Amino acid sequence: MIEPPQWVRSWRVCADVMGTLLLASLALWHYLLGQYESILLPASLSCLMAVITVFDTRRASRVSNYLLLLCGCLALYDQTVLQASFDAFWISVPITLILLVLPFGPALVLALAVMPIWLMVVGQSSPSLDQIKFLLTFLAVTSLAGWEYLRQRDLNRATDPSDVDCDAINRATLHERLNGEFERAQHLDQRLAVVILHLPQLEIASEQYGSRTQLTQLDQLCQAVRLHCRDHDILGRESHDTFWLVLPNTTESGAMLVIKRLEQALSEVRLSDIGPLTLRSRLCALNAKEPWQHFEQRLARRSEALAVTPLPPGRS
């Protein structure tokens, strides 16, 4: 599961804390009113919300989403059925909660499955046709927001040149930009160098330690490129663990200096899970009068050769 941005996690934790305090306040309210038989459920749910808060502070998890949904449904059941405070407004709340907490696809399926059960629970009888029509209409209208969000996300992914995991550009944009720099170098009789960068620990770290370690490695690489390269240099992601750094109008000696600076910067990085960050690099300079297809194939062969080189002993 890909972890959300830090600001999303912060807001989620704040919402969990507020939910915990509200449920604890509800239990305290029942205690002050002398309604001791109503204290157990909100007090138990506040403890469950505290557990969810701890989960969300550590890492994103689908378990916390389903626990949060269970907590919300039990709280609604307490207020509508056990407290005999039924109102037509509460019929639609579980559907809204499901659509807010779960991903769109599972939320839609679960909402359709829960709808008749919830109507029977709150109505204490078989649901009427009008109630079913109302809930189906409400579900169709509220699901439009989730569908529009997915549509906009797919549209942004299709048009955004950036990679989904880091600040580098994606593979399609990389080849397009590289082709443009190749034609520019040929027409202006300039040099063109491409540095192949390989992170051999990326896949292993992702399998053993999760996506957070993987994203940390990618962020460290992009940050080093920003600090030690020019603004018009292009960093693109060729594959999962291989990047191409396009250096327009750069000689081989200049590209070697860039490689040295990047390796020195990343050698100082120490990650808590994998230790020192390993970077492999190889230079591929454009030859005079070299065709585009030959240059691209040469880059691909050198990238594959760099990726299959085994890690030295002691590195994970």
C-alpha positions in Angstrom: 0.0 0.0 0.0 1.4 3.3 -1.1 1.6 5.8 1.8 -0.3 9.1 1.5 1.6 12.4 1.8 2.6 13.7 5.2 -0.1 16.4 5.3 -2.8 13.8 4.7 -1.6 11.6 7.5 -1.4 14.6 9.8 -5.0 15.5 9.1 -6.1 11.9 9.5 -4.4 11.7 12.9 -6.1 14.9 14.0 -9.4 13.5 13.0 -8.8 10.3 14.9 -7.9 12.3 18.0 -11.0 14.4 17.7 -13.1 11.2 17.3 -11.5 9.7 20.4 -12.2 12.8 22.5 -15.8 13.0 21.3 -16.5 9.4 22.2 -14.9 9.8 25.6 -16.9 13.0 26.1 -20.1 11.1 25.2 -19.3 8.4 27.8 -18.6 11.1 30.4 -21.9 12.8 29.5 -23.8 9.6 30.2 -22.0 9.2 33.5 -22.9 12.7 34.6 -26.6 12.1 33.6 -26.6 8.9 35.6 -27.2 6.8 32.5 -24.7 4.1 33.5 -26.1 1.5 31.2 -25.1 3.6 28.2 -21.5 4.2 29.2 -20.0 0.9 28.1 -20.3 1.3 24.3 -18.9 4.8 23.8 -16.1 4.1 26.4 -15.1 1.0 24.5 -15.3 2.8 21.1 -13.1 5.6 22.5 -10.5 3.0 23.4 -10.8 1.5 19.9 -10.3 5.0 18.4 -7.2 5.4 20.5 -5.8 2.2 19.0 -6.7 3.5 15.5 -4.9 6.7 16.2 -1.7 4.8 17.2 -2.0 2.8 13.9 -2.3 5.9 11.8 0.7 7.7 13.5 2.9 4.8 12.5 1.9 4.0 8.9 -1.1 3.9 6.6 -3.1 0.7 7.0 -6.3 -0.7 5.6 -6.9 -2.3 9.0 -7.3 1.1 10.6 -9.8 2.1 7.9 -12.1 -0.9 8.6 -11.7 -0.4 12.4 -12.7 3.2 11.9 -15.8 2.2 9.9 -16.7 -0.4 12.5 -16.4 2.2 15.2 -18.6 4.7 13.4 -21.3 2.1 12.6 -21.4 1.0 16.3 -21.7 4.6 17.4 -24.6 5.2 15.0 -26.3 2.0 16.2 -26.0 3.2 19.8 -27.5 6.6 19.0 -30.3 5.4 16.7 -31.5 2.1 18.1 -30.2 1.7 21.6 -30.9 5.4 22.6 -34.2 5.4 20.6 -33.3 8.7 19.0 -34.1 7.6 15.5 -34.4 10.2 12.8 -34.6 9.9 9.0 -31.3 11.8 8.8 -29.4 8.8 10.3 -30.4 6.4 7.5 -28.0 7.9 5.1 -25.0 8.4 7.5 -23.5 4.9 7.2 -23.4 5.2 3.4 -21.6 8.5 3.7 -19.2 7.1 6.3 -18.4 4.1 4.0 -17.7 6.3 1.0 -15.4 8.6 3.1 -13.3 5.9 4.7 -12.9 3.2 2.1 -11.6 3.2 -1.5 -14.3 3.9 -4.0 -14.7 0.4 -5.4 -14.9 -1.6 -2.1 -17.0 1.3 -0.6 -19.6 1.0 -3.4 -20.0 -2.7 -3.0 -20.1 -2.6 0.8 -22.7 0.2 0.8 -25.0 -1.8 -1.5 -24.6 -4.8 0.8 -25.1 -2.9 4.1 -28.0 -0.8 2.9 -30.9 -3.4 3.4 -29.4 -4.6 6.7 -29.2 -1.1 8.0 -32.8 -0.3 7.0 -34.0 -3.4 8.8 -32.0 -2.6 11.9 -33.2 1.0 12.3 -36.8 0.3 11.1 -37.3 -2.9 13.1 -39.1 -4.3 10.0 -38.7 -4.9 6.3 -37.7 -1.8 4.4 -40.3 0.0 2.3 -39.9 0.7 -1.4 -39.7 4.4 -0.7 -36.8 3.9 1.7 -34.9 1.7 -0.8 -35.4 4.3 -3.6 -34.2 7.1 -1.3 -31.1 5.3 -0.3 -30.3 4.2 -3.9 -30.7 7.8 -5.0 -28.5 9.0 -2.2 -25.9 6.5 -3.0 -25.9 7.4 -6.7 -25.5 11.1 -5.9 -22.8 10.8 -3.3 -20.8 8.3 -5.3 -20.5 10.9 -8.1 -17.9 12.7 -5.9 -15.8 9.6 -5.7 -16.1 8.9 -9.4 -15.1 12.4 -10.3 -12.1 12.2 -8.0 -10.9 9.0 -9.7 -11.5 10.6 -13.1 -9.4 13.6 -12.2 -6.7 11.5 -10.7 -6.4 9.4 -13.8 -6.4 12.5 -16.0 -3.6 14.0 -13.9 -1.6 10.9 -14.1 -2.0 10.7 -17.9 -0.9 14.4 -18.4 1.5 14.9 -15.5 5.1 14.5 -16.7 6.3 13.7 -13.2 6.8 10.2 -11.8 4.2 9.1 -9.3 6.8 8.4 -6.5 9.4 11.2 -6.8 10.3 14.5 -8.5 11.8 12.8 -11.6 9.9 12.8 -14.9 8.3 9.6 -16.0 9.6 7.3 -18.7 7.5 8.6 -21.6 8.4 12.2 -20.9 12.1 11.2 -20.4 12.4 9.7 -23.9 10.5 12.6 -25.4 12.8 15.2 -23.7 15.9 13.1 -24.5 14.9 13.0 -28.2 14.6 16.8 -28.2 18.0 17.3 -26.6 19.5 14.8 -29.1 18.1 16.7 -32.1 19.3 20.0 -30.5 22.8 18.6 -30.0 22.9 17.4 -33.6 21.7 20.6 -35.1 23.9 22.9 -33.0 26.9 20.5 -33.0 27.0 20.3 -29.2 27.9 17.6 -26.7 25.3 15.5 -25.0 25.9 13.2 -22.0 23.6 10.9 -20.2 24.4 9.5 -16.7 22.8 6.2 -15.9 22.0 6.0 -12.2 21.0 2.8 -10.5 19.7 2.3 -6.9 20.4 -1.5 -6.3 18.8 -1.3 -2.8 15.5 0.1 -3.9 13.7 -3.1 -4.7 15.1 -5.1 -1.8 14.2 -2.2 0.6 10.7 -2.1 -0.7 10.1 -5.8 -0.2 11.7 -5.9 3.3 10.9 -2.6 4.9 7.9 -1.2 2.9 7.3 1.8 0.7 8.5 4.4 3.2 12.2 3.3 2.8 11.8 3.2 -0.9 10.4 6.7 -1.0 13.2 7.9 1.2 15.8 6.6 -1.2 14.1 8.2 -4.2 13.8 11.5 -2.3 17.5 11.4 -1.4 18.5 10.9 -5.0 16.2 13.7 -6.3 17.5 16.0 -3.6 21.1 15.3 -4.5 20.4 16.0 -8.2 18.7 19.3 -7.4 21.7 20.4 -5.3 24.5 19.3 -7.5 23.2 19.7 -11.0 22.1 22.6 -13.2 18.5 23.7 -13.5 18.2 22.6 -17.1 19.6 19.1 -16.4 16.9 16.4 -16.7 16.4 13.6 -14.3 14.0 10.9 -15.5 13.0 7.5 -14.3 13.7 4.8 -16.9 12.6 1.8 -14.8 11.8 0.9 -11.2 15.4 1.4 -9.9 17.2 3.0 -12.9 17.3 6.7 -13.7 18.7 8.7 -16.6 20.3 12.1 -15.9 20.4 14.0 -19.2 23.2 16.6 -19.3 22.8 18.9 -22.3 25.9 20.6 -23.7 28.2 18.7 -21.3 31.5 17.0 -22.1 32.5 13.6 -20.7 34.8 15.3 -18.2 32.0 17.5 -17.0 29.7 14.5 -16.7 32.3 12.7 -14.6 32.5 15.6 -12.2 28.7 15.4 -11.8 28.9 11.7 -11.1 31.6 12.2 -8.5 29.5 14.9 -6.7 26.4 12.7 -6.7 28.2 9.7 -5.4 29.9 11.7 -2.7 26.6 13.3 -1.6 24.8 10.0 -1.5 27.6 8.1 0.2 27.1 10.4 3.2 23.4 9.3 3.5 22.7 6.7 6.3 19.2 5.2 6.4 18.1 3.5 9.6 16.8 0.4 7.7 19.4 -0.3 5.1 22.5 1.7 6.2 24.6 3.5 3.6 22.8 4.4 0.4 24.4 2.7 -2.6 24.5 4.4 -6.0 25.8 2.9 -9.2 26.5 5.1 -12.2 27.6 4.8 -15.8 28.3 7.5 -18.4 27.0 7.3 -21.9 28.0 10.2 -24.2 26.7 10.9 -27.6 29.1 10.1 -30.4 29.4 12.3 -33.5 26.9 11.5 -36.2 25.3 8.8 -34.1 21.7 7.9 -35.1 19.0 8.3 -32.5 18.0 4.6 -32.5 21.6 3.5 -31.9 22.1 6.0 -29.1 18.8 4.9 -27.4 19.7 1.2 -27.7 23.2 1.9 -26.3 21.6 3.6 -23.3 19.2 0.6 -22.8 22.0 -2.0 -23.0 24.2 -0.1 -20.5 21.2 0.3 -18.1 20.5 -3.4 -18.2 24.1 -4.3 -17.7 24.3 -1.9 -14.7 21.1 -3.3 -13.2 22.3 -7.0 -13.3 25.5 -6.3 -11.5 25.3 -8.0 -8.0 25.5 -6.0 -4.8 28.8 -6.1 -2.9 28.8 -8.3 0.3 27.4 -6.6 3.3 24.9 -4.4 1.4 21.2 -5.0 1.6 
